[in-house]
Amino acid sequence: MAAKGRKARILVADDDPSLRSFLKTALAYWGYAVTLCADGASALKRAGSGGFDLLLLDFRMGPPTGFDVLKSLRNRGMQVPVVIMSSHLPEDIRVACSGLRNTSVLHKPFSVRILRKILIRHLATR
């Protein structure tokens, strides 16, 4: 987790430029340092280098999908909190996410209140 006094670093990966922009604005307003990625490949590369306190990953971006990025990081032993965002998440993926430590699902469209609640829950121990 982030050291005390340092802004939490959040990686946002989504193929929708308007959602990336919205999330960057909201997260920066709340005091987080934000890195943006437009696809799964760049998200996997950036997240794989470490240094992030939380990842917000779109399920349907590609390739790879947000869930593929999550699985790859977990296979490497990385336990950074991950929030999978999706307007439609297949049941098997939802169940798989619920069984993974440090993983949440955020259904689109979402309110900033729900987003903030999830962030606080995952970053409370930093």
C-alpha positions as a printed Julia matrix, in Angstrom:
126×3 Matrix{Float64}:
   0.0     0.0     0.0
   1.0     3.62   -0.24
   3.27    5.14    2.37
   1.58    7.48    4.86
   1.44   11.02    3.52
   1.83    9.99   -0.14
  -1.11   10.29   -2.5
  -2.54    6.9    -3.37
  -1.72    6.03   -6.99
  -4.61    4.74   -9.08
  -4.38    3.3   -12.58
  -7.54    3.74  -14.67
  -7.87    1.58  -17.78
 -10.93    2.05  -19.99
 -11.39    2.35  -23.76
 -14.0     5.11  -23.32
 -12.18    8.48  -23.38
 -15.06   10.34  -21.71
 -15.12    7.91  -18.78
 -11.33    8.1   -18.44
 -11.58   11.89  -18.34
 -14.39   11.82  -15.78
 -12.51    9.38  -13.54
  -9.3    11.39  -13.78
 -11.15   14.54  -12.7
 -13.02   12.86   -9.83
 -10.02   10.93   -8.53
  -7.72   13.97   -8.7
 -10.37   16.02   -6.86
 -10.33   13.42   -4.07
  -6.55   13.69   -3.87
  -5.41   10.61   -5.76
  -2.58   10.48   -8.3
  -4.05    9.1   -11.54
  -2.51    7.26  -14.49
  -4.69    6.58  -17.54
  -4.57    3.72  -20.05
  -6.82    3.26  -23.09
  -6.45   -0.51  -23.49
  -5.63   -3.72  -21.7
  -2.13   -4.12  -23.12
  -0.92   -0.76  -21.8
  -2.72   -1.38  -18.48
  -0.97   -4.72  -18.06
   2.41   -3.19  -18.85
   1.94   -0.23  -16.48
   0.36   -2.26  -13.66
   2.96   -5.0   -13.99
   5.71   -2.54  -13.13
   4.08   -2.01   -9.73
   3.74    1.19   -7.76
  -0.05    1.44   -7.9
  -2.31    1.29   -4.87
  -5.46    0.42   -6.82
  -6.48   -0.44  -10.39
  -9.8     0.5   -12.02
 -10.16   -1.8   -15.04
 -12.9    -1.89  -17.66
 -14.01   -5.47  -18.23
 -14.73   -5.07  -21.95
 -11.66   -3.13  -23.06
  -9.21   -5.11  -25.02
  -7.13   -6.82  -25.66
  -6.61   -8.1   -23.04
  -9.81   -7.49  -21.08
  -9.76   -6.05  -17.59
 -10.37   -9.53  -16.21
  -7.42  -10.88  -18.21
  -5.23   -8.14  -16.71
  -6.48   -9.07  -13.24
  -5.75  -12.78  -13.76
  -2.28  -12.05  -15.11
  -1.38   -9.87  -12.13
  -2.74  -12.4    -9.64
  -0.76  -15.17  -11.39
   2.36  -13.06  -10.81
   1.5   -12.82   -7.12
   0.5    -9.15   -7.25
  -2.3    -8.42   -4.76
  -2.94   -4.76   -5.59
  -6.67   -4.0    -5.16
  -8.55   -4.22   -8.45
 -11.99   -2.88   -9.31
 -13.51   -4.37  -12.46
 -15.97   -1.95  -14.11
 -18.67   -3.15  -16.48
 -22.19   -2.46  -17.67
 -22.64   -6.17  -18.33
 -20.51   -8.71  -16.53
 -21.1   -12.38  -17.34
 -22.16  -14.4   -14.3
 -19.08  -16.63  -14.39
 -16.76  -13.58  -14.33
 -18.76  -11.94  -11.52
 -18.47  -15.14   -9.46
 -14.77  -15.42  -10.24
 -14.17  -11.82   -9.14
 -16.09  -12.34   -5.9
 -13.77  -15.21   -5.05
 -10.58  -13.18   -5.49
  -8.97  -11.27   -2.66
  -8.73   -7.47   -3.06
 -11.16   -7.49   -5.99
 -14.48   -5.66   -6.43
 -16.98   -5.18   -9.23
 -18.37   -1.75  -10.08
 -21.45   -1.81  -12.3
 -21.73    0.93  -14.95
 -23.3     3.38  -14.79
 -22.21    4.08  -11.24
 -22.58    6.99   -8.89
 -19.59    8.86   -7.5
 -20.86    7.92   -4.04
 -20.52    4.19   -4.79
 -17.12    4.72   -6.45
 -15.87    6.67   -3.43
 -17.15    3.99   -1.05
 -15.26    1.25   -2.93
 -12.07    3.32   -3.03
 -12.21    4.05    0.68
 -12.78    0.37    1.47
  -9.78   -0.76   -0.59
  -7.46    2.07    0.44
  -8.41    2.3     4.13
  -5.24    0.58    5.35
  -2.77    2.73    3.42
